Amino acid sequence: MHTKDILADALRNAGLPIMAARAAEGYYHDYLSPLAMPEKMLCDELMDAGTSAALALCERVKQGDYDASEEEEEAWAASPEGVAAMQAFAARFMQKRA
């Protein structure tokens, strides 16, 4: 199961259906999210929710329980978006060294 779906299930079980729907779309995912820091946004929203279940989920997020898997990381790195990001990073790195 994809980690975005595991997170979505946990959010649903915590009584957070709107956040669960976002998670199912990849909004809080390391590689699928449009956010620069999706895990921070997730924890901020969980803290705002303030329930004991939400706060416990935030701790699990901080522990890395919902981080992308190695397979998800490799799939992103091989995708056009991942390749472009790696090329841009390498170009900036080489400019700094020149």
KOLROKOL-224917 format. One record per residue: residue number from 1; residue in three letters; x, y, z of N, C-alpha, C, CB in turn. Coordinates in nm, 4 decimals, m for minus. Glycine has a CB too. Example, Ala and Ser with C-alpha at 12.3 -4.5 7.8 and 13.67 -1.06 7.14 Angstrom:
residues 2
@i: 1	aa: ALA	n_u: 1.3190	n_v: m0.5690	n_w: 0.7800	ca_u: 1.2300	ca_v: m0.4500	ca_w: 0.7800	c_u: 1.3200	c_v: m0.3300	c_w: 0.7800	cb_u: 1.1308	cb_v: m0.4473	cb_w: 0.9046
@i: 2	aa: SER	n_u: 1.2850	n_v: m0.2250	n_w: 0.7080	ca_u: 1.3670	ca_v: m0.1060	ca_w: 0.7140	c_u: 1.2900	c_v: 0.0030	c_w: 0.7870	cb_u: 1.4084	cb_v: m0.0598	cb_w: 0.5725
end
This chain:
residues 98
@i: 1	aa: MET	n_u: 0.0844	n_v: m0.1183	n_w: 0.0000	ca_u: 0.0000	ca_v: 0.0000	ca_w: 0.0000	c_u: 0.0891	c_v: 0.1249	c_w: 0.0000	cb_u: m0.0961	cb_v: m0.0003	cb_w: 0.1229
@i: 2	aa: HIS	n_u: 0.0528	n_v: 0.2243	n_w: m0.0752	ca_u: 0.1271	ca_v: 0.3498	ca_w: m0.0851	c_u: 0.1200	c_v: 0.4241	c_w: 0.0483	cb_u: 0.0712	cb_v: 0.4382	cb_w: m0.2002
@i: 3	aa: THR	n_u: 0.2281	n_v: 0.4904	n_w: 0.0866	ca_u: 0.2303	ca_v: 0.5592	ca_w: 0.2161	c_u: 0.1258	c_v: 0.6708	c_w: 0.2245	cb_u: 0.3688	cb_v: 0.6168	cb_w: 0.2419
@i: 4	aa: LYS	n_u: 0.0894	n_v: 0.7326	n_w: 0.1127	ca_u: m0.0157	ca_v: 0.8352	ca_w: 0.1177	c_u: m0.1484	c_v: 0.7729	c_w: 0.1602	cb_u: m0.0310	cb_v: 0.9050	cb_w: m0.0199
@i: 5	aa: ASP	n_u: m0.1724	n_v: 0.6494	n_w: 0.1197	ca_u: m0.2953	ca_v: 0.5796	ca_w: 0.1558	c_u: m0.2929	c_v: 0.5316	c_w: 0.3010	cb_u: m0.3175	cb_v: 0.4613	cb_w: 0.0625
@i: 6	aa: ILE	n_u: m0.1762	n_v: 0.4933	n_w: 0.3485	ca_u: m0.1617	ca_v: 0.4545	ca_w: 0.4894	c_u: m0.1910	c_v: 0.5757	c_w: 0.5778	cb_u: m0.0182	cb_v: 0.3983	cb_w: 0.5180
@i: 7	aa: LEU	n_u: m0.1356	n_v: 0.6911	n_w: 0.5406	ca_u: m0.1625	ca_v: 0.8135	ca_w: 0.6148	c_u: m0.3105	c_v: 0.8502	c_w: 0.6073	cb_u: m0.0766	cb_v: 0.9283	cb_w: 0.5612
@i: 8	aa: ALA	n_u: m0.3685	n_v: 0.8399	n_w: 0.4896	ca_u: m0.5115	ca_v: 0.8717	ca_w: 0.4738	c_u: m0.5968	c_v: 0.7845	c_w: 0.5665	cb_u: m0.5557	cb_v: 0.8519	cb_w: 0.3263
@i: 9	aa: ASP	n_u: m0.5652	n_v: 0.6566	n_w: 0.5753	ca_u: m0.6390	ca_v: 0.5666	ca_w: 0.6655	c_u: m0.6243	c_v: 0.6105	c_w: 0.8109	cb_u: m0.5895	cb_v: 0.4216	cb_w: 0.6493
@i: 10	aa: ALA	n_u: m0.5033	n_v: 0.6468	n_w: 0.8497	ca_u: m0.4801	ca_v: 0.6903	ca_w: 0.9877	c_u: m0.5570	c_v: 0.8184	c_w: 1.0184	cb_u: m0.3300	cb_v: 0.7117	cb_w: 1.0127
@i: 11	aa: LEU	n_u: m0.5608	n_v: 0.9103	n_w: 0.9238	ca_u: m0.6359	ca_v: 1.0348	ca_w: 0.9435	c_u: m0.7862	c_v: 1.0081	c_w: 0.9513	cb_u: m0.6060	cb_v: 1.1338	cb_w: 0.8299
@i: 12	aa: ARG	n_u: m0.8343	n_v: 0.9176	n_w: 0.8669	ca_u: m0.9758	ca_v: 0.8795	ca_w: 0.8707	c_u: m1.0111	c_v: 0.8197	c_w: 1.0075	cb_u: m1.0081	cb_v: 0.7782	cb_w: 0.7573
@i: 13	aa: ASN	n_u: m0.9241	n_v: 0.7306	n_w: 1.0541	ca_u: m0.9463	ca_v: 0.6653	ca_w: 1.1839	c_u: m0.9392	c_v: 0.7646	c_w: 1.2996	cb_u: m0.8438	cb_v: 0.5543	cb_w: 1.2053
@i: 14	aa: ALA	n_u: m0.8680	n_v: 0.8756	n_w: 1.2789	ca_u: m0.8572	ca_v: 0.9790	ca_w: 1.3823	c_u: m0.9727	c_v: 1.0788	c_w: 1.3755	cb_u: m0.7243	cb_v: 1.0531	cb_w: 1.3688
@i: 15	aa: GLY	n_u: m1.0666	n_v: 1.0552	n_w: 1.2826	ca_u: m1.1819	ca_v: 1.1434	ca_w: 1.2711	c_u: m1.1532	c_v: 1.2721	c_w: 1.1967	cb_u: m1.2333	cb_v: 1.1758	cb_w: 1.4060
@i: 16	aa: LEU	n_u: m1.0576	n_v: 1.2664	n_w: 1.1035	ca_u: m1.0175	ca_v: 1.3847	ca_w: 1.0264	c_u: m1.0388	c_v: 1.3588	c_w: 0.8773	cb_u: m0.8687	cb_v: 1.4214	cb_w: 1.0547
@i: 17	aa: PRO	n_u: m1.1654	n_v: 1.3512	n_w: 0.8333	ca_u: m1.1950	ca_v: 1.3119	ca_w: 0.6955	c_u: m1.1454	c_v: 1.4088	c_w: 0.5887	cb_u: m1.3409	cb_v: 1.2953	cb_w: 0.6803
@i: 18	aa: ILE	n_u: m1.1435	n_v: 1.5377	n_w: 0.6159	ca_u: m1.0970	ca_v: 1.6343	ca_w: 0.5155	c_u: m0.9463	c_v: 1.6186	c_w: 0.4940	cb_u: m1.1307	cb_v: 1.7800	cb_w: 0.5592
@i: 19	aa: MET	n_u: m0.8740	n_v: 1.6061	n_w: 0.6036	ca_u: m0.7297	ca_v: 1.5837	ca_w: 0.5918	c_u: m0.7014	c_v: 1.4485	c_w: 0.5272	cb_u: m0.6621	cb_v: 1.5917	cb_w: 0.7301
@i: 20	aa: ALA	n_u: m0.7846	n_v: 1.3495	n_w: 0.5566	ca_u: m0.7679	ca_v: 1.2170	ca_w: 0.4965	c_u: m0.7835	c_v: 1.2247	c_w: 0.3452	cb_u: m0.8695	cb_v: 1.1174	cb_w: 0.5554
@i: 21	aa: ALA	n_u: m0.8812	n_v: 1.3022	n_w: 0.2989	ca_u: m0.9020	ca_v: 1.3172	ca_w: 0.1547	c_u: m0.7809	c_v: 1.3836	c_w: 0.0901	cb_u: m1.0294	cb_v: 1.3995	cb_w: 0.1263
@i: 22	aa: ARG	n_u: m0.7254	n_v: 1.4845	n_w: 0.1566	ca_u: m0.6046	ca_v: 1.5500	ca_w: 0.1036	c_u: m0.4883	c_v: 1.4510	c_w: 0.0986	cb_u: m0.5663	cb_v: 1.6732	cb_w: 0.1902
@i: 23	aa: ALA	n_u: m0.4722	n_v: 1.3737	n_w: 0.2047	ca_u: m0.3633	ca_v: 1.2759	ca_w: 0.2100	c_u: m0.3767	c_v: 1.1745	c_w: 0.0971	cb_u: m0.3615	cb_v: 1.2039	cb_w: 0.3461
@i: 24	aa: ALA	n_u: m0.4987	n_v: 1.1292	n_w: 0.0717	ca_u: m0.5217	ca_v: 1.0302	ca_w: m0.0345	c_u: m0.4815	c_v: 1.0848	c_w: m0.1715	cb_u: m0.6695	cb_v: 0.9877	cb_w: m0.0366
@i: 25	aa: GLU	n_u: m0.4842	n_v: 1.2165	n_w: m0.1866	ca_u: m0.4425	ca_v: 1.2797	ca_w: m0.3128	c_u: m0.2926	c_v: 1.3084	c_w: m0.3174	cb_u: m0.5193	cb_v: 1.4093	cb_w: m0.3337
@i: 26	aa: GLY	n_u: m0.2228	n_v: 1.2823	n_w: m0.2064	ca_u: m0.0788	ca_v: 1.3048	ca_w: m0.2022	c_u: m0.0379	c_v: 1.4409	c_w: m0.1497	cb_u: m0.0227	cb_v: 1.2872	cb_w: m0.3371
@i: 27	aa: TYR	n_u: m0.1321	n_v: 1.5171	n_w: m0.0955	ca_u: m0.1044	ca_v: 1.6540	ca_w: m0.0513	c_u: 0.0051	c_v: 1.6604	c_w: 0.0548	cb_u: m0.2310	cb_v: 1.7172	cb_w: 0.0027
@i: 28	aa: TYR	n_u: 0.0149	n_v: 1.5612	n_w: 0.1419	ca_u: 0.1147	ca_v: 1.5612	ca_w: 0.2495	c_u: 0.2329	c_v: 1.4680	c_w: 0.2202	cb_u: 0.0490	cb_v: 1.5204	cb_w: 0.3805
@i: 29	aa: HIS	n_u: 0.2402	n_v: 1.4147	n_w: 0.1002	ca_u: 0.3422	ca_v: 1.3150	ca_w: 0.0651	c_u: 0.4751	c_v: 1.3813	c_w: 0.0290	cb_u: 0.2938	cb_v: 1.2283	cb_w: m0.0520
@i: 30	aa: ASP	n_u: 0.5838	n_v: 1.3156	n_w: 0.0659	ca_u: 0.7177	ca_v: 1.3688	ca_w: 0.0400	c_u: 0.7412	c_v: 1.4057	c_w: m0.1059	cb_u: 0.8208	cb_v: 1.2689	cb_w: 0.0827
@i: 31	aa: TYR	n_u: 0.6924	n_v: 1.3239	n_w: m0.1979	ca_u: 0.7231	ca_v: 1.3446	ca_w: m0.3404	c_u: 0.6037	c_v: 1.3864	c_w: m0.4249	cb_u: 0.7804	cb_v: 1.2195	cb_w: m0.3975
@i: 32	aa: LEU	n_u: 0.4835	n_v: 1.3698	n_w: m0.3759	ca_u: 0.3647	ca_v: 1.4024	ca_w: m0.4543	c_u: 0.3075	c_v: 1.5395	c_w: m0.4218	cb_u: 0.2593	cb_v: 1.2981	cb_w: m0.4324
@i: 33	aa: SER	n_u: 0.3460	n_v: 1.5958	n_w: m0.3094	ca_u: 0.2871	ca_v: 1.7199	ca_w: m0.2603	c_u: 0.3347	c_v: 1.8424	c_w: m0.3375	cb_u: 0.3188	cb_v: 1.7370	cb_w: m0.1143
@i: 34	aa: PRO	n_u: 0.2463	n_v: 1.9408	n_w: m0.3530	ca_u: 0.2883	ca_v: 2.0686	ca_w: m0.4099	c_u: 0.3586	c_v: 2.1557	c_w: m0.3053	cb_u: 0.1674	cb_v: 2.1429	cb_w: m0.4678
@i: 35	aa: LEU	n_u: 0.3570	n_v: 2.1129	n_w: m0.1806	ca_u: 0.4152	ca_v: 2.1905	ca_w: m0.0713	c_u: 0.5656	c_v: 2.1672	c_w: m0.0613	cb_u: 0.3476	cb_v: 2.1549	cb_w: 0.0614
@i: 36	aa: ALA	n_u: 0.6386	n_v: 2.2697	n_w: m0.0184	ca_u: 0.7823	ca_v: 2.2553	ca_w: 0.0030	c_u: 0.8109	c_v: 2.1698	c_w: 0.1268	cb_u: 0.8482	cb_v: 2.3935	cb_w: 0.0176
@i: 37	aa: MET	n_u: 0.7253	n_v: 2.1804	n_w: 0.2279	ca_u: 0.7452	ca_v: 2.1060	ca_w: 0.3524	c_u: 0.6125	c_v: 2.0435	c_w: 0.3958	cb_u: 0.8017	cb_v: 2.1988	cb_w: 0.4643
@i: 38	aa: PRO	n_u: 0.5708	n_v: 1.9373	n_w: 0.3256	ca_u: 0.4394	ca_v: 1.8794	ca_w: 0.3542	c_u: 0.4238	c_v: 1.8241	c_w: 0.4957	cb_u: 0.4118	cb_v: 1.7706	cb_w: 0.2567
@i: 39	aa: GLU	n_u: 0.5285	n_v: 1.7681	n_w: 0.5516	ca_u: 0.5167	ca_v: 1.7116	ca_w: 0.6858	c_u: 0.4955	c_v: 1.8205	c_w: 0.7899	cb_u: 0.6410	cb_v: 1.6300	cb_w: 0.7202
@i: 40	aa: LYS	n_u: 0.5572	n_v: 1.9360	n_w: 0.7698	ca_u: 0.5354	ca_v: 2.0479	ca_w: 0.8616	c_u: 0.3911	c_v: 2.0955	c_w: 0.8532	cb_u: 0.6321	cb_v: 2.1641	cb_w: 0.8302
@i: 41	aa: MET	n_u: 0.3393	n_v: 2.1075	n_w: 0.7319	ca_u: 0.1999	ca_v: 2.1487	ca_w: 0.7152	c_u: 0.1068	c_v: 2.0479	c_w: 0.7823	cb_u: 0.1648	cb_v: 2.1631	cb_w: 0.5653
@i: 42	aa: LEU	n_u: 0.1352	n_v: 1.9200	n_w: 0.7637	ca_u: 0.0532	ca_v: 1.8155	ca_w: 0.8238	c_u: 0.0531	c_v: 1.8293	c_w: 0.9761	cb_u: 0.1042	cb_v: 1.6760	cb_w: 0.7822
@i: 43	aa: CYS	n_u: 0.1699	n_v: 1.8425	n_w: 1.0351	ca_u: 0.1761	ca_v: 1.8549	ca_w: 1.1815	c_u: 0.1096	c_v: 1.9838	c_w: 1.2285	cb_u: 0.3220	cb_v: 1.8506	cb_w: 1.2297
@i: 44	aa: ASP	n_u: 0.1283	n_v: 2.0924	n_w: 1.1555	ca_u: 0.0612	ca_v: 2.2177	ca_w: 1.1926	c_u: m0.0903	c_v: 2.1989	c_w: 1.1945	cb_u: 0.0996	cb_v: 2.3311	cb_w: 1.0946
@i: 45	aa: GLU	n_u: m0.1435	n_v: 2.1328	n_w: 1.0925	ca_u: m0.2878	ca_v: 2.1103	ca_w: 1.0856	c_u: m0.3356	c_v: 2.0136	c_w: 1.1943	cb_u: m0.3259	cb_v: 2.0565	cb_w: 0.9479
@i: 46	aa: LEU	n_u: m0.2530	n_v: 1.9139	n_w: 1.2239	ca_u: m0.2883	ca_v: 1.8211	ca_w: 1.3312	c_u: m0.2876	c_v: 1.8919	c_w: 1.4667	cb_u: m0.1911	cb_v: 1.7018	cb_w: 1.3332
@i: 47	aa: MET	n_u: m0.1916	n_v: 1.9787	n_w: 1.4869	ca_u: m0.1865	ca_v: 2.0561	ca_w: 1.6118	c_u: m0.3087	c_v: 2.1465	c_w: 1.6222	cb_u: m0.0564	cb_v: 2.1404	cb_w: 1.6193
@i: 48	aa: ASP	n_u: m0.3481	n_v: 2.2064	n_w: 1.5103	ca_u: m0.4677	ca_v: 2.2914	ca_w: 1.5104	c_u: m0.5931	c_v: 2.2100	c_w: 1.5430	cb_u: m0.4840	cb_v: 2.3609	cb_w: 1.3738
@i: 49	aa: ALA	n_u: m0.5979	n_v: 2.0865	n_w: 1.4933	ca_u: m0.7127	ca_v: 2.0001	ca_w: 1.5240	c_u: m0.7200	c_v: 1.9754	c_w: 1.6749	cb_u: m0.7023	cb_v: 1.8647	cb_w: 1.4469
@i: 50	aa: GLY	n_u: m0.6037	n_v: 1.9529	n_w: 1.7354	ca_u: m0.5919	ca_v: 1.9487	ca_w: 1.8798	c_u: m0.6465	c_v: 1.8277	c_w: 1.9532	cb_u: m0.6557	cb_v: 2.0629	cb_w: 1.9317
@i: 51	aa: THR	n_u: m0.7052	n_v: 1.7323	n_w: 1.8846	ca_u: m0.7554	ca_v: 1.6141	ca_w: 1.9542	c_u: m0.6387	c_v: 1.5252	c_w: 1.9953	cb_u: m0.8549	cb_v: 1.5356	cb_w: 1.8651
@i: 52	aa: SER	n_u: m0.6627	n_v: 1.4375	n_w: 2.0894	ca_u: m0.5542	ca_v: 1.3475	ca_w: 2.1313	c_u: m0.5096	c_v: 1.2584	c_w: 2.0149	cb_u: m0.5995	cb_v: 1.2601	cb_w: 2.2511
@i: 53	aa: ALA	n_u: m0.6048	n_v: 1.2161	n_w: 1.9321	ca_u: m0.5693	ca_v: 1.1337	ca_w: 1.8158	c_u: m0.4851	c_v: 1.2129	c_w: 1.7166	cb_u: m0.6960	cb_v: 1.0807	cb_w: 1.7466
@i: 54	aa: ALA	n_u: m0.5190	n_v: 1.3385	n_w: 1.6951	ca_u: m0.4427	ca_v: 1.4232	ca_w: 1.6022	c_u: m0.3025	c_v: 1.4483	c_w: 1.6550	cb_u: m0.5150	cb_v: 1.5571	cb_w: 1.5788
@i: 55	aa: LEU	n_u: m0.2906	n_v: 1.4759	n_w: 1.7825	ca_u: m0.1588	ca_v: 1.5010	ca_w: 1.8416	c_u: m0.0722	c_v: 1.3754	c_w: 1.8374	cb_u: m0.1733	cb_v: 1.5502	cb_w: 1.9867
@i: 56	aa: ALA	n_u: m0.1334	n_v: 1.2591	n_w: 1.8585	ca_u: m0.0583	ca_v: 1.1331	ca_w: 1.8491	c_u: m0.0105	c_v: 1.1099	c_w: 1.7070	cb_u: m0.1445	cb_v: 1.0146	cb_w: 1.8957
@i: 57	aa: LEU	n_u: m0.0942	n_v: 1.1430	n_w: 1.6087	ca_u: m0.0526	ca_v: 1.1290	ca_w: 1.4679	c_u: 0.0628	c_v: 1.2220	c_w: 1.4361	cb_u: m0.1703	cb_v: 1.1578	cb_w: 1.3732
@i: 58	aa: CYS	n_u: 0.0594	n_v: 1.3437	n_w: 1.4882	ca_u: 0.1694	ca_v: 1.4371	ca_w: 1.4654	c_u: 0.3007	c_v: 1.3785	c_w: 1.5163	cb_u: 0.1410	cb_v: 1.5719	cb_w: 1.5340
@i: 59	aa: GLU	n_u: 0.2978	n_v: 1.3168	n_w: 1.6323	ca_u: 0.4193	ca_v: 1.2531	ca_w: 1.6858	c_u: 0.4672	c_v: 1.1419	c_w: 1.5930	cb_u: 0.3933	cb_v: 1.1963	cb_w: 1.8273
@i: 60	aa: ARG	n_u: 0.3749	n_v: 1.0650	n_w: 1.5390	ca_u: 0.4122	ca_v: 0.9579	ca_w: 1.4454	c_u: 0.4719	c_v: 1.0163	c_w: 1.3179	cb_u: 0.2897	cb_v: 0.8704	cb_w: 1.4111
@i: 61	aa: VAL	n_u: 0.4176	n_v: 1.1280	n_w: 1.2712	ca_u: 0.4731	ca_v: 1.1957	ca_w: 1.1536	c_u: 0.6165	c_v: 1.2395	c_w: 1.1828	cb_u: 0.3857	cb_v: 1.3181	cb_w: 1.1134
@i: 62	aa: LYS	n_u: 0.6382	n_v: 1.2977	n_w: 1.3002	ca_u: 0.7726	ca_v: 1.3428	ca_w: 1.3388	c_u: 0.8702	c_v: 1.2259	c_w: 1.3471	cb_u: 0.7677	cb_v: 1.4162	cb_w: 1.4733
@i: 63	aa: GLN	n_u: 0.8197	n_v: 1.1084	n_w: 1.3834	ca_u: 0.9046	ca_v: 0.9888	ca_w: 1.3927	c_u: 0.9316	c_v: 0.9255	c_w: 1.2562	cb_u: 0.8399	cb_v: 0.8861	cb_w: 1.4843
@i: 64	aa: GLY	n_u: 0.8649	n_v: 0.9764	n_w: 1.1524	ca_u: 0.8882	ca_v: 0.9236	ca_w: 1.0179	c_u: 0.7996	c_v: 0.8073	c_w: 0.9793	cb_u: 1.0287	cb_v: 0.8818	cb_w: 1.0055
@i: 65	aa: ASP	n_u: 0.6952	n_v: 0.7816	n_w: 1.0577	ca_u: 0.6093	ca_v: 0.6661	ca_w: 1.0308	c_u: 0.5386	c_v: 0.6736	c_w: 0.8954	cb_u: 0.5064	cb_v: 0.6532	cb_w: 1.1401
@i: 66	aa: TYR	n_u: 0.5222	n_v: 0.7933	n_w: 0.8413	ca_u: 0.4507	ca_v: 0.8086	ca_w: 0.7146	c_u: 0.5407	c_v: 0.8622	c_w: 0.6036	cb_u: 0.3317	cb_v: 0.9009	cb_w: 0.7329
@i: 67	aa: ASP	n_u: 0.6719	n_v: 0.8551	n_w: 0.6243	ca_u: 0.7656	ca_v: 0.8966	ca_w: 0.5191	c_u: 0.7493	c_v: 0.8082	c_w: 0.3962	cb_u: 0.9117	cb_v: 0.8908	cb_w: 0.5702
@i: 68	aa: ALA	n_u: 0.7834	n_v: 0.8634	n_w: 0.2815	ca_u: 0.7784	ca_v: 0.7864	ca_w: 0.1576	c_u: 0.8686	c_v: 0.6640	c_w: 0.1692	cb_u: 0.8204	cb_v: 0.8736	cb_w: 0.0368
@i: 69	aa: SER	n_u: 0.8256	n_v: 0.5571	n_w: 0.1073	ca_u: 0.9051	ca_v: 0.4343	ca_w: 0.1071	c_u: 1.0210	c_v: 0.4474	c_w: 0.0082	cb_u: 0.8169	cb_v: 0.3120	cb_w: 0.0714
@i: 70	aa: GLU	n_u: 1.1144	n_v: 0.3558	n_w: 0.0180	ca_u: 1.2270	ca_v: 0.3546	ca_w: m0.0754	c_u: 1.1773	c_v: 0.3365	c_w: m0.2193	cb_u: 1.3268	cb_v: 0.2423	cb_w: m0.0383
@i: 71	aa: GLU	n_u: 1.0763	n_v: 0.2533	n_w: m0.2367	ca_u: 1.0208	ca_v: 0.2312	ca_w: m0.3714	c_u: 0.9579	c_v: 0.3589	c_w: m0.4268	cb_u: 0.9159	cb_v: 0.1182	cb_w: m0.3686
@i: 72	aa: GLU	n_u: 0.8888	n_v: 0.4333	n_w: m0.3402	ca_u: 0.8285	ca_v: 0.5605	ca_w: m0.3828	c_u: 0.9363	c_v: 0.6629	c_w: m0.4177	cb_u: 0.7364	cb_v: 0.6165	cb_w: m0.2723
@i: 73	aa: GLU	n_u: 1.0431	n_v: 0.6630	n_w: m0.3397	ca_u: 1.1557	ca_v: 0.7531	ca_w: m0.3666	c_u: 1.2187	c_v: 0.7210	c_w: m0.5023	cb_u: 1.2618	cb_v: 0.7425	cb_w: m0.2544
@i: 74	aa: GLU	n_u: 1.2416	n_v: 0.5938	n_w: m0.5275	ca_u: 1.3029	ca_v: 0.5527	ca_w: m0.6544	c_u: 1.2115	c_v: 0.5837	c_w: m0.7727	cb_u: 1.3360	cb_v: 0.4027	cb_w: m0.6518
@i: 75	aa: ALA	n_u: 1.0816	n_v: 0.5641	n_w: m0.7556	ca_u: 0.9868	ca_v: 0.5951	ca_w: m0.8631	c_u: 0.9887	c_v: 0.7444	c_w: m0.8951	cb_u: 0.8441	cb_v: 0.5509	cb_w: m0.8241
@i: 76	aa: TRP	n_u: 0.9939	n_v: 0.8275	n_w: m0.7907	ca_u: 0.9999	ca_v: 0.9718	ca_w: m0.8141	c_u: 1.1304	c_v: 1.0097	c_w: m0.8833	cb_u: 0.9857	cb_v: 1.0486	cb_w: m0.6815
@i: 77	aa: ALA	n_u: 1.2416	n_v: 0.9544	n_w: m0.8363	ca_u: 1.3722	ca_v: 0.9877	ca_w: m0.8948	c_u: 1.3788	c_v: 0.9505	c_w: m1.0425	cb_u: 1.4841	cb_v: 0.9165	cb_w: m0.8186
@i: 78	aa: ALA	n_u: 1.3062	n_v: 0.8457	n_w: m1.0822	ca_u: 1.3063	ca_v: 0.8025	ca_w: m1.2227	c_u: 1.2015	c_v: 0.8767	c_w: m1.3063	cb_u: 1.2814	cb_v: 0.6520	cb_w: m1.2310
@i: 79	aa: SER	n_u: 1.1130	n_v: 0.9509	n_w: m1.2412	ca_u: 1.0083	ca_v: 1.0227	ca_w: m1.3138	c_u: 1.0656	c_v: 1.1475	c_w: m1.3816	cb_u: 0.8933	cb_v: 1.0616	cb_w: m1.2182
@i: 80	aa: PRO	n_u: 0.9965	n_v: 1.2014	n_w: m1.4811	ca_u: 1.0444	ca_v: 1.3246	ca_w: m1.5449	c_u: 1.0656	c_v: 1.4383	c_w: m1.4440	cb_u: 0.9454	cb_v: 1.3691	cb_w: m1.6522
@i: 81	aa: GLU	n_u: 0.9760	n_v: 1.4515	n_w: m1.3481	ca_u: 0.9899	ca_v: 1.5561	ca_w: m1.2462	c_u: 1.1146	c_v: 1.5326	c_w: m1.1602	cb_u: 0.8642	cb_v: 1.5611	cb_w: m1.1569
@i: 82	aa: GLY	n_u: 1.1367	n_v: 1.4090	n_w: m1.1203	ca_u: 1.2534	ca_v: 1.3765	ca_w: m1.0391	c_u: 1.3832	c_v: 1.3978	c_w: m1.1139	cb_u: 1.2454	cb_v: 1.2341	cb_w: m0.9917
@i: 83	aa: VAL	n_u: 1.3868	n_v: 1.3549	n_w: m1.2385	ca_u: 1.5071	ca_v: 1.3730	ca_w: m1.3210	c_u: 1.5373	c_v: 1.5219	c_w: m1.3366	cb_u: 1.4892	cb_v: 1.3064	cb_w: m1.4606
@i: 84	aa: ALA	n_u: 1.4344	n_v: 1.6017	n_w: m1.3644	ca_u: 1.4535	ca_v: 1.7461	ca_w: m1.3810	c_u: 1.5048	c_v: 1.8095	c_w: m1.2518	cb_u: 1.3219	cb_v: 1.8132	cb_w: m1.4242
@i: 85	aa: ALA	n_u: 1.4509	n_v: 1.7669	n_w: m1.1391	ca_u: 1.4949	ca_v: 1.8220	ca_w: m1.0106	c_u: 1.6408	c_v: 1.7869	c_w: m0.9835	cb_u: 1.4060	cb_v: 1.7699	cb_w: m0.8965
@i: 86	aa: MET	n_u: 1.6783	n_v: 1.6634	n_w: m1.0121	ca_u: 1.8173	ca_v: 1.6221	ca_w: m0.9907	c_u: 1.9127	c_v: 1.6969	c_w: m1.0841	cb_u: 1.8316	cb_v: 1.4708	cb_w: m1.0116
@i: 87	aa: GLN	n_u: 1.8712	n_v: 1.7179	n_w: m1.2073	ca_u: 1.9553	ca_v: 1.7920	ca_w: m1.3013	c_u: 1.9713	c_v: 1.9372	c_w: m1.2570	cb_u: 1.8956	cb_v: 1.7862	cb_w: m1.4429
@i: 88	aa: ALA	n_u: 1.8632	n_v: 1.9975	n_w: m1.2107	ca_u: 1.8704	ca_v: 2.1360	ca_w: m1.1632	c_u: 1.9613	c_v: 2.1461	c_w: m1.0411	cb_u: 1.7295	cb_v: 2.1893	cb_w: m1.1292
@i: 89	aa: PHE	n_u: 1.9503	n_v: 2.0504	n_w: m0.9506	ca_u: 2.0367	ca_v: 2.0495	ca_w: m0.8328	c_u: 2.1830	c_v: 2.0353	c_w: m0.8725	cb_u: 1.9967	cb_v: 1.9361	cb_w: m0.7380
@i: 90	aa: ALA	n_u: 2.2123	n_v: 1.9424	n_w: m0.9629	ca_u: 2.3498	ca_v: 1.9210	ca_w: m1.0075	c_u: 2.4054	c_v: 2.0461	c_w: m1.0739	cb_u: 2.3571	cb_v: 1.8024	cb_w: m1.1040
@i: 91	aa: ALA	n_u: 2.3246	n_v: 2.1142	n_w: m1.1549	ca_u: 2.3695	ca_v: 2.2357	ca_w: m1.2227	c_u: 2.4034	c_v: 2.3441	c_w: m1.1204	cb_u: 2.2614	cb_v: 2.2862	cb_w: m1.3209
@i: 92	aa: ARG	n_u: 2.3198	n_v: 2.3621	n_w: m1.0195	ca_u: 2.3478	ca_v: 2.4624	ca_w: m0.9163	c_u: 2.4722	c_v: 2.4251	c_w: m0.8366	cb_u: 2.2273	cb_v: 2.4776	cb_w: m0.8220
@i: 93	aa: PHE	n_u: 2.4884	n_v: 2.2969	n_w: m0.8079	ca_u: 2.6054	ca_v: 2.2501	ca_w: m0.7331	c_u: 2.7333	c_v: 2.2793	c_w: m0.8113	cb_u: 2.5941	cb_v: 2.0987	cb_w: m0.7030
@i: 94	aa: MET	n_u: 2.7292	n_v: 2.2513	n_w: m0.9392	ca_u: 2.8477	ca_v: 2.2721	ca_w: m1.0230	c_u: 2.8791	c_v: 2.4210	c_w: m1.0367	cb_u: 2.8269	cb_v: 2.2093	cb_w: m1.1622
@i: 95	aa: GLN	n_u: 2.7783	n_v: 2.5074	n_w: m1.0420	ca_u: 2.8016	ca_v: 2.6521	ca_w: m1.0499	c_u: 2.8714	c_v: 2.7018	c_w: m0.9234	cb_u: 2.6683	cb_v: 2.7278	cb_w: m1.0707
@i: 96	aa: LYS	n_u: 2.8332	n_v: 2.6508	n_w: m0.8091	ca_u: 2.8941	ca_v: 2.6932	ca_w: m0.6838	c_u: 3.0391	c_v: 2.6484	c_w: m0.6719	cb_u: 2.8147	cb_v: 2.6398	cb_w: m0.5674
@i: 97	aa: ARG	n_u: 3.0696	n_v: 2.5367	n_w: m0.7341	ca_u: 3.2059	ca_v: 2.4833	ca_w: m0.7276	c_u: 3.2982	c_v: 2.5464	c_w: m0.8298	cb_u: 3.2040	cb_v: 2.3341	cb_w: m0.7475
@i: 98	aa: ALA	n_u: 3.2413	n_v: 2.6104	n_w: m0.9311	ca_u: 3.3233	ca_v: 2.6682	ca_w: m1.0388	c_u: 3.3852	c_v: 2.7998	c_w: m0.9983	cb_u: 3.2400	cb_v: 2.6880	cb_w: m1.1639
end
